[in-house]
Amino acid sequence: MSYYQYSSSSYYRPSFLGGFKFFPPVIKALLISNVAIFFLSSFFGLFKINGLPLSMVIDAIFPLYPLGDGFQFWQLFTYMFMHGGLMHLLFNMFALWMFGMELENTWGSRKFLFYYLICGLGAGLSNLFIGPLFSAGGPTVGASGAIYGVLIAFGIMYPDRPIFIYFLLPIRARYFVLLYILIEIYAGVTGTPDGVAHFAHLGGAAVGLVYLMLEQRGLSFNRLFTGKKLKYVNGGKEYEYANSDRWNVSDAKYFDSHDEGDRFNQERVDEILDKISQNGYQSLTEEEKKILFEASKKLN
């Protein structure tokens, strides 16, 4: 672990894998909750209530049922945590960890959780309204719809990242994602009788794609939950910045460190580092970037 140190204060600086977590908080919570729910439902399903197997009660309440055939609004959330078998669970959780780990480390936990849930919700709605147009509906379970949203985000953010099919054949992420989407479109339109909710997968991917496109144009839904634009005052001037784009980082302009007009000020550096911690590097003004640059040069 390495640090930037200014006088008596220490600030964490990620070094090689120092700021990267293999099990970030939301991924860890989703893995634990999905596995726990699967085994708990399997265990309690062995018991009976008034002669009725509890497994039948669980299967009647939590999966996502078609409209008019047992549908309840909470099922749009609960179905994401139910799985049809151990292999279904393991495959989904491995894909969630494999593709979601880096996204959460890059975006932050709150944004990743919001994105995951909205993709899962979109997958459920797609399965309710579009799926029945191509095949007979039935109860749907699994996190696959939300994971397809994660997959599409991974392919967009890291298009050239190699993915090894069967751990042997390398393929770039962009082509891997495109291949999976084309397979899902074909299987969904032709109505293959494989018992897979293809339009839930496509719905999760479509919602994820729309979300990322809107965010690229500055219309992120995440801002509704991360707060309004904030203001701060510096030298009599008022600046405004949004506190949701903390990962949108651009390079600071170069300044001559020998400029005698700007002196190293410890308290000012501390304020700037606190601001980065709370709102991201992008929220800094050019003056603040200059101060931080000069401070780092003095440490070398």
Buried (B, 14 or more C-beta within 10 A) or exposed (E): EEEBEBEEEEBEEEEEEEEEEEEBBBBBEBBEEBBEBBEEBBEEBEEEEEEEEBBEBBBEBBBBBBEEEEBEEEBBBBBBBBBBEEEBBEBBBEBBBBBBBBBBBBBBBBBBBBBBBBBBBBBBBBBBEBBBEBBEBBBBBBBBBBBBBBBBBBBBBBEEBEBEEEEEEEEBBBEBBEEBBEEBBEBBBEEEEEEBBBBBBBBBBBBBBEBBEEBEEEEBBBBEEBEEEEEBEEEEEEBEBBBBBBEEEEEBEEBEBEEEEBEBEEEBBBBBBEBBEEBBBBBBBEBBBBBBBBBEEEEE
